Amino acid sequence: MPIDLTSDMSQNWDIQAEFNPPELIQQIDNYTSADFNPQDWNRIMYFKGKALFTMNHIHEAEEIAVECIRKAIIDKDLDTLVKGHVLQAVTYYRTEDEDRVRPLLEMAIEYAIESGDYFLMIHAHCAHMYYLRHQSQFDLALKKEQVVVDLIKRVKPSYTTVSALSSIASLYIDLAKWESTIRFYTQALEHAQALSLVAFQLSILNNLGSAICRVKDYFKAEKILQQGLTLAMQVGNRQQVFLFTSNLGNLKLEDADYTEAIAYYDKCMSILENVAQKPPHLMIDLHNNYSMCYWRLGHRDLSLCHIDQAIAIARDCDLDRDLVQMEVNKTNLLVDMGNYDDALTIIKQGVKYYKKAKDLHQLIWVHRQLSRIYFLKGDFKKSYSTD
């Protein structure tokens, strides 16, 4: 007899696909298509595709999404049609096929509306809201946010509502509206706690603590981050222990307590000491933060050493976006050391990159830095025209 894919199993696998994809794939690989009915097996393949996407196996995830959609059309499975179209859409971000994202998301919304399922509607509209953020179409993203908020009011707390509230909070991060960010992360945390979704609680506590830092309520932020660190240690989540420790360092950096920040970053390095494959993004962030601390403490050589290490990791791992960001960050040091020409070369490259990437916020920042460098060089005409 086929195994029933229960709602609890579906939710658990959906969460694992986001927070623990290798373990989920291992679990799925213990089954075969004969263990479930065809529709349920197709839904399970969607979870595998989502897990592969989380692991950055984009091409494999896209192939699974297309196959899931094909089978769902035959079975008239609206659940998989919505999620499959969203999964296929997100695999096209920052690729030559990015123009295919919007039509796929519009189809997901149509199928969600046809289903009459509010949770599917939330999922589809949230994906569209993310796309609008990605395109810097923030007015439209805010209109979409209102649609999502209205839908959330119609359902009970669930994995979907937690994810949606977190997504809305991320939108307000892009807009630098920190009070709204905090409000939505707080709501997301309440839903996650009510449902005992520990993985989500850890993620939200980290983001919430960081957001509270931005309004300079360092006491409350530290309390939130320490709460998260305690929870991460209780459940033995080494990665989250690292992230909370790192964010506590970031809090001290923001609060200008650079020596204490370095102490937290040293703890991060200790956590990673026996990790063979150190996550490059984490190492880039660590070295960048070390660099800022040492710069503020007046240790220019140590600061330059750490930012160069961050740049080297980004270059070795072909992380173009991180590479550009770290090189742009290096210009602060170069300017401080009076090396305006090298700083100018780097900033001009940053302008080209962020224009192509359509990253408005970073583009504004590098233009301001460009204007500053021209001003310091005494080229006031270019400084004025660039700002």
QUIMO-V23415 format. One record per residue. RES is the residue in one letter. OMEGA is omega in degrees with one decimal (none if undefined). Layout:
res | omega
RES | OMEGA
RES | OMEGA
//
This chain:
res | omega
M | 179.9
P | 174.7
I | 176.4
D | 173.6
L | -176.0
T | 178.4
S | 178.4
D | 179.0
M | 179.9
S | -179.3
Q | -179.3
N | -179.5
W | 176.6
D | 179.5
I | -179.8
Q | 178.6
A | -179.3
E | -171.0
F | 180.0
N | -173.0
P | -179.2
P | -179.7
E | 179.1
L | -180.0
I | 178.0
Q | 178.2
Q | -178.2
I | -178.3
D | 175.3
N | 179.4
Y | 170.7
T | -180.0
S | -179.1
A | -177.2
D | -178.0
F | 172.5
N | -172.2
P | -179.0
Q | 178.9
D | 179.6
W | 177.5
N | 176.8
R | 177.7
I | 177.2
M | 174.8
Y | 178.8
F | 178.3
K | 177.8
G | 178.3
K | 178.5
A | 178.5
L | 177.1
F | 178.1
T | 179.8
M | 177.6
N | 172.6
H | -166.8
I | -176.1
H | 178.7
E | 178.8
A | -179.9
E | 178.7
E | 179.1
I | 179.7
A | -179.7
V | -179.7
E | 177.2
C | 179.4
I | -179.2
R | -179.2
K | -179.3
A | 176.9
I | 179.0
I | -177.5
D | -174.4
K | 179.9
D | -175.1
L | 178.4
D | -178.9
T | 177.4
L | 178.1
V | -174.6
K | 179.0
G | 178.1
H | 177.1
V | -179.6
L | 178.4
Q | -179.0
A | -174.2
V | 176.8
T | -177.4
Y | 178.6
Y | 178.7
R | 172.8
T | 177.9
E | -179.4
D | -174.1
E | 179.1
D | 178.4
R | -175.2
V | -174.3
R | 179.4
P | 178.8
L | 179.3
L | 176.7
E | 176.5
M | 177.8
A | 179.2
I | 178.9
E | 178.9
Y | 179.7
A | 178.3
I | 178.2
E | -178.5
S | -175.6
G | -177.5
D | -177.2
Y | -179.0
F | 176.8
L | 177.7
M | 177.7
I | -178.5
H | -177.0
A | -179.0
H | 176.4
C | 178.5
A | 178.3
H | 177.8
M | 177.3
Y | 178.6
Y | 179.6
L | 173.7
R | -178.6
H | 179.7
Q | -177.6
S | 176.2
Q | -168.6
F | 176.5
D | 178.6
L | 178.5
A | 179.0
L | 174.7
K | 177.6
K | 178.2
E | 178.9
Q | 176.8
V | -178.4
V | 179.5
V | 179.1
D | 179.3
L | 179.9
I | -179.8
K | -175.1
R | -175.3
V | 175.0
K | 176.2
P | -178.4
S | 173.4
Y | -178.4
T | -178.7
T | 176.9
V | 179.8
S | -178.2
A | 179.6
L | 176.2
S | 179.1
S | 177.1
I | 177.3
A | 179.1
S | 175.9
L | -178.7
Y | 171.1
I | 178.6
D | -178.2
L | -178.8
A | 175.9
K | -166.4
W | 178.5
E | 177.4
S | 176.4
T | -178.7
I | -178.7
R | -177.2
F | 175.5
Y | 177.9
T | 176.8
Q | 179.0
A | 179.6
L | 178.5
E | 178.1
H | -178.1
A | 178.9
Q | 179.0
A | -177.7
L | -178.5
S | 177.9
L | -171.9
V | -178.3
A | 178.4
F | 178.8
Q | -179.0
L | 179.9
S | -177.2
I | 179.5
L | 177.1
N | -178.8
N | 179.6
L | 178.0
G | 179.0
S | -179.9
A | 179.4
I | 174.4
C | -175.6
R | 175.4
V | 173.0
K | 171.8
D | -170.7
Y | 179.1
F | -179.7
K | 180.0
A | -179.7
E | 178.6
K | 179.2
I | -178.0
L | 176.9
Q | 175.3
Q | 178.6
G | 179.3
L | 178.4
T | 179.1
L | 180.0
A | 178.8
M | 179.5
Q | -177.5
V | 176.8
G | 179.1
N | -174.0
R | -179.5
Q | 179.9
Q | 174.0
V | 177.9
F | -175.5
L | 178.3
F | 177.6
T | 178.0
S | -178.9
N | 173.2
L | 173.5
G | 179.0
N | 177.0
L | 179.9
K | 175.5
L | 179.5
E | -178.0
D | 177.6
A | 174.4
D | -168.5
Y | 179.1
T | 178.1
E | 177.2
A | 178.9
I | 178.9
A | 177.5
Y | 178.7
Y | 175.0
D | 176.6
K | 177.1
C | 178.9
M | 178.4
S | 178.3
I | -176.7
L | -171.7
E | -176.5
N | 177.0
V | -175.7
A | -179.7
Q | -177.9
K | -178.4
P | -173.8
P | -178.9
H | 179.3
L | -179.8
M | 177.3
I | 179.8
D | -179.0
L | -178.7
H | 177.1
N | -179.3
N | 172.4
Y | -178.1
S | -179.8
M | 179.7
C | -177.8
Y | 175.9
W | -179.6
R | 179.0
L | 176.8
G | 178.7
H | -172.2
R | -177.9
D | 178.3
L | 178.6
S | -179.9
L | 179.6
C | -177.6
H | 179.7
I | 176.4
D | 175.3
Q | 177.4
A | 179.4
I | -179.0
A | 179.0
I | 179.5
A | -179.7
R | -178.3
D | -177.8
C | -180.0
D | 177.8
L | -171.7
D | -177.7
R | 178.8
D | 179.8
L | 179.0
V | -178.5
Q | -179.3
M | 178.2
E | 176.4
V | 177.9
N | -179.2
K | -178.1
T | 176.1
N | 178.3
L | -177.8
L | 178.5
V | 179.4
D | -179.9
M | 177.4
G | -179.6
N | -173.8
Y | -175.6
D | 178.5
D | 178.5
A | -179.5
L | 179.1
T | -179.5
I | -177.5
I | 177.9
K | 175.8
Q | 177.2
G | 177.6
V | 179.6
K | -177.0
Y | -175.3
Y | 172.2
K | -179.4
K | -179.2
A | -178.8
K | 178.5
D | -172.3
L | -176.2
H | 179.2
Q | 179.1
L | 177.5
I | -177.9
W | -176.8
V | 175.2
H | 178.2
R | 177.6
Q | 177.8
L | 178.4
S | -179.7
R | -178.2
I | 177.4
Y | 179.3
F | -179.0
L | 176.8
K | 179.8
G | 178.2
D | -171.3
F | 178.8
K | 179.1
K | 179.3
S | -179.4
Y | -175.9
S | -178.3
T | -174.8
D | none
//
